[in-house]
Amino acid sequence: MYPILLSIGSFKLYTYGFFIAVGFLAAMWISKRLARPQNIAPQTITDVYFVIMLSAIAGARALYVFISFDAYKNNLFDIFKIWNGGLVFFGGFCAAILCSIVYIKKRNLPLWTIADIIAPGVALGHAFGRIGCFFAGCCYGKVCDLPFAVQYSHPESLAPLGVLLHPTQIYSVISNLILFFILLALHKKKKFDGQVFLIYIMLYSFFRSIIEFFRGDFRGDFFFDFISLSQGIGLSVSIVACFLLIKLSLNRSNHGTN
């Protein structure tokens, strides 16, 4: 594919970094639109997104390096070259949640309201980010002979060269776009704050777990070489999300009957 989008002299614009930036801006734009009817100031959303961005990049890179440390142990400086690709979503997701909760609580902002506002934007931004993965060759799929299989030939691609692979990055783009539209529709009909965000976690983990079975890169073992680390994290956070969804629903029902 095309890991380098533009090259002028010594300047290189990496496709992965470009789509990460586009995804971030698209996510923030849609979240600001959703915030208006909730009386949440646009600047508040911008501030939350920058907390998300910094913590998510750090967490996603840290988990990727942890899983693939053999590729970095002889050249530790490469750990910081995130423009070449190499982020694990759930690492960034967990880091972003923790840092965002701390920030939102310190600002005395409505946690679940903002979580619902952010969720559709995150799904949309993630779809753009996976396009960057596709061009860079990271998060590549297993060898296959399907008519829509992809083959990498660029020497700087992170995927194996010259073999037909599952386009798992495109599977992720499609699933995140589907998720984005589901969350947008749900946002208009939600019964309580937190519902959109928690359903996002559960649906994303479901889609991701299916796609993981077609991934060809090393994912980190979680359970008897069958479930990857991302699948294990996804299952864990889904259980927590399901518990919180039931709890918030019951709280709403109890308040409604009082």
Phi, psi and omega in degrees: 000214186230080180294337178248116184282322184211135179225117178232106184063234179273353181276132177230128174258110183280134183299321180300310180296322179299312182287331173298317179294316178298318179297320179297315181293320179295318179297315181294322180296312182292325180292324177295323177295320179288337183283332185304309179294343181269002181061035174258125184297140178304323180297327177298316179296318178301314181297316180297320181294325178290326173296316179299313184300309184295315182288324181292317179298315180297314182291319181294320179290320181299317181290323178297315180295322178299316181290322187247037188298331180302332181282348185241346189297335179266353178209080187296337180297331180296342178302327185271358182273066184289342179292345177275358184097166178114064176229141176253119188305313185294333174295314177293322181298311181295318179295319181294320179298312182298313182292323180292320178300315179300313182295313183296320178295319179296328179274359182056044179262156179288107189301306185290327177298313180292323178300318178294324179292322184284325191306309180298322179296321179297318179297317179294314179298323179295324178299316177297318180300322179290334173297318175300320176301318182300314181289325181282334181092003177280165180058035186285166184263178177286162176296137179208172178236028179290153181296339179255017176297154181244156181226132181259140179228344181291132184297338180266003177293147179275347180273159174301143184266144171076015177233151180278130186231153170299132176279067186298331177296321178290325174302319181291321177301311182297314182296322179290325176293318175301314180298320179302312182290326175297315182292323176299315179295318181294327182301328181281341186239011185296148183267336181202157179293137182102342183296315183296313183296316183290324175291325175303312180301314184293315181290319179299316180298324178295309179300315184296320182297323178292313182296328181303328181293343180257000181285142181254343179281159181292126186254356185085127182279139179238322184210101175051040177061013183253316180255128180284170179299317179296321177294320178296316177296316180300317178298318181296312182289333177294320178296317178297317180297319178298316178299314180293324179298316178295317181298313180293324178295317178294321177299319178297317180296318179295319179292329181287335181265351180280000000 
